[in-house]
């Protein structure tokens, strides 16, 4: 039997992101004509077909999932590699389950609240929704009406407890990152990113950082606060290091923030990791390509996507089942940006 061609294969062949391929194949805006033509020609050449093959022994399920992935209003396409891997995981699971899925962008504000309602919410073919990276507020709830389709939040949150969720163990992962730095001899450790009222996943990382310090001798916290959707934190990190030169390690709430923190530290003459260790979060391709390569908390985003697709499929089959939260546990990937304090 011929190998099933997936959007991941098309993206790799074209050397573009999974999100770009999804936009092209779903005839969405935000992709140049040249790239769109290249993706379509590659998909045809490889033999990609949007209708999934059904594995032997399974019956085709007449289901279509909708997938809404957050994007900031000023971006043409989501540039976040964290979410592109979730899309790949959903695609893999839908292929296995015999389910189609439609992809759309969900514009959000700096606090990840939706600012525009995508037409996908009005698509009558959609019998289940995956909402990725957004805070589901009353606006979305109202638009979905009295009988909304099953919804699973992926790295998403809500002020109600009505939704199934797939999240990473942000608190424990942050705690683990600080334990690693403590094990290397660091005691003056700063947190880069987050705010007291930030997005829940970042707030959980903040709390994990604070708890780890408290439970290891009530060490003093150092906080470079800012909204990560507005800033990469270079100025904030520079200010914190200038005011607190005794800091020997930084934990950053994501890899992009970590790169900004590294640039800020290097601009002050701090050498990484010789006199400043840095840990990121998400373990995206940015981590491996940093200079030096970035130690980061790895989140299995493919597993998040697969789990979300299976969870919403289960919810469609069993609407009365207990609300379910799937927690993905990150693991530390140690690279060249951390070292023992000497």
N, C-alpha and C positions, 0 to 999 in steps of 0.2 A: 504494500500500500504506500502511495506517495506521501511524503512528509507534508503535514499541514503547514502552509505558509501563514505566518502571523505578522502583525504590524511591527513587532520587534525585529523580525528578519528584514522587513522592508526598510525600517529606520536604519539598521546597521549597514545595509547595502548602499543606502543613500548618504550615510554619514550625517543624519539629522536626528533631532529628538523624536521620541515617541509621540509627544504632543503635536509636533508638526505633522507627522503622518496622520494622526487621528483627525486633525483639522482638515487636511486635504481630502481624506477618504470620506469624511462626513460633509464635504462641501461647505466648510466654514471659512470666514474671512480671517485675515491676519497672517497670510503666507504670500510671499512674492510669486508672481506669475512664473518666473524661471524655476523656483523651487517646487511649485505646485506641479508643473509639467514633468519635472524630473521624478518626483514621487509617483505620479500616475503611471509614467512609462515603466518605472522599476516594478511597481505593483503588477502591471500587466505581464511584464517579462518573467517575473517570478511565479506568476500564476496565482496571485492572491485573490481570494473570493471573500466578500464580506459575510456571506451566509456560512455559519459554522458547520463543520462536519460533526456528525454524531458518532461517538465511539461505539464499537460493536456491543450489542446487547442493550443499548439505551434507546429510548424513544425521544424523538424530537419534541422539545417543549416549546409551545407557542408563547414565548415570553420575550419581551424587550425591556431591558433595563435602561434607565437614563443615568448618566454620570455627569455631575456638575463639579468642575474643578475650579477652585478660587483663582482669581488673578487680580492684581492691582489695576485700577482703571487706566493708568498711564502706560501699561505694557500691552503690546500687540498680542503676545502669546505668553503663557506662563513660562518663565525662565527657570523655575525651581526644579532641579533634578530630582528632588525628593518625591514630588508628585508625579513626574513622568514614569518612575518605576512603579508607583501604585497603579497607574494606567496599564502598564504591562502586566502586572499581576491580575488585574480584573480581566484583561483580554485572555490570559491563559485559562483562568477559571471558567469564563463564559464559553470558551471553546470546548472544554471538558464537559460542561453541563448542557451544551446544545442551546445556549441562550445568545441572543443578539444584544448588543448594547449601543446606545447613541451617546455621543460625547458632546459636551458644550462647556463653554466658559461661564463662570459665575463672578462677575465683577464685585469686588468688596472694597470697603474703606480701610483705613489704616488699622482698625481694630477687628478686621475680618468679618464685618457685618455686611450682608449683601446690599448693594446700592442700585442694582438693576435686575429686573426679573427676566431670565432668558426664556425664549419661546418653548424650550423643551418642557417646561413645567405644564404647558397647555397641550402637549402631545398626547393624544388619547391612546396611542400604541404603548406608551410607557406604563408598565404595571409594577415597577419598583424603581426606587431612586437611591443612588449613592451620592452623598454630598461630601466633598473632599476639601478639608482645610478651612471650612467656614463655620461661623457661629449662626445657628439656625434661630432666627428671632421671630417675633410675632408676625412680621410682614410676610414671611414665607409661609408660616402656618395658616394665615388667613387666605392667601392665594391658593393654597392646596385644597381649601374647602372642608366640608364636614366629613368627607370620606376620602382622605388622602391615600395614595399608594404606600406600601411599606417603604420606610426610609431607613437607611443605615448611614451613620455619620462616620467618616474615615478621617482620623486626625481632626475631627470636628466636634463641636460642643453645642449645647443648648441650655436654656434656663429652665427646661422641663426635663422630666425623666421618662419621656414617652418613646425614646428612640433607641434602637440597637446601635452599638458603637464598636469601632475598631480603633484602638489607640496604642501608643507606646507607653511603657512604664517610665514616664518622665521623672518622677520623684526618685525612684530607686536608681535610675541610670545616673542622675546628677550626683546622688549620694555615692555611687560607685566611683565616679570620676574623681570626686574629692578624696575618697579613701585611697585611690591610686596615687594622687599627689602627696597625700600624707605619708604613704608608704615610701615615697621617694625622699622624704625628709622635709618637705615644704610645710611651713606653718603660716606664712603670710600669703593668703590665696585670694585673688579678686574674682568677682563675677562680672562678666561683660554681657550686657543685654538684659532685657526685661524691665518691668516697672511694677510698682505695687498693685496696679489694676490691669495688668497686661492680659493677653490671650491665655486661656487656661493651661495649655501645654507648657508655655514658657513660665507661667506662675508656678507650676508644679516643679520645674527644674530649679527655679529660685528657692523654693521651699526645701528641696532636696539638698541644695548647697548649704543653706542656713542650718538645717538639722545636722548635717555631717560635721560642720564646724562646732556646733553646740555640744554634740555628743563626744567630741574629741578634745575636751579641755576648754570649752567655751572660747574658742579662738575668735578673734575679731573679724567680722565680715567687711569686705571692701566692695562697694557697689558702683558700677558705671551704668547708670540707668538711662535708657532711651527706648523709643519705639523702633523695633527692628524693621518695620515696614517703611520707616522714614530715613533711617541712618544705618550705615555699616559699623558705626561706633568708633571710627578712628579718632575723632576729636575728643570723645568722651573717655576713651582709653588713655589717650595721651595725657589728659588732665588728671586722671586717677593715678597714673604712674608718676607724674611730676609731683603730685601732692603726697604720694606714699611710695617713695623710692625703696622702701623695705620689702615691697611685694616681690615674691620670687616665682609666682605661678598664677596663671589665669585659667578659669573655666568659662567658656563662651557658649551661649545658648544655641548657636548653630554654626556650621562650617563657614558660611559667608561672613558672619560676625567675627569668627576667629581669624580669618584672613585680614580683615580690617584691623583687628587688634595687633596682629603680627606686624603689619605695616607701621602702625603707630609706635610700637615698641622699638622697631628697627630705626625709625626716624629719630628716636631719642638715644640711639647708640646701644640699646639693649640687644644682646646676642641671644638667639634662640637655637638650642636650649641651654647654652652655656650659663647664662645668668637670668633666664626667664623661660619657664616651661609653659606650654599652651595646649589646652585640650578643647576640641570642638564637639559638635553634636550633629548626627545624621550620617556621617561617613559617606558623603557624596563624592563624586569624582573630583571635586575641588580639593578634598583632603589629600588625596594621593598626588595631586599635581602641585601642591603648595611647596614653598621653599623656606625651610625644610618641610618634608612631608608631615602632614598634621596628624597627631594622635586624636582619635575621635570616637565617640560612642556610635556604634553601628546599629542602625534600625533596619530590620528586614522588611523593606517596603514592598517587595514582591509578595511576601507572605501577607502583608496587610491588605493588598489588593485582592489576593485570592480569598482570604478569609471574608472580606466584605461581600464579594460576589456570592459565596456560599451562604453567608448569613442572610442576605436579602432573599435568596432563593428559598431558604428554609422558612423565612417569614411569610412569603407568598403561599407556601404550602400549609403553614401552620400559623395563621394570623393570631390565634389566641395563646401561643406559647409565651412563657415568661420572657421579659426583656433580657437581652443578652449583651454583655460587654466582653469583647475579646481583647486581651492585653498582650502586646508583643514586647518581649523583654530584650532591650538592647544589650550589646556586648562591647567591651572595650577593644579597640584596634590600636595597638601601640606602634607609633612611628617615630620619626626623628625630632619631633617638636617638644618632647619631654625627656628629662634626664634627672638623675639623682642630684640632690642639692649637695654641693661640696663646700 
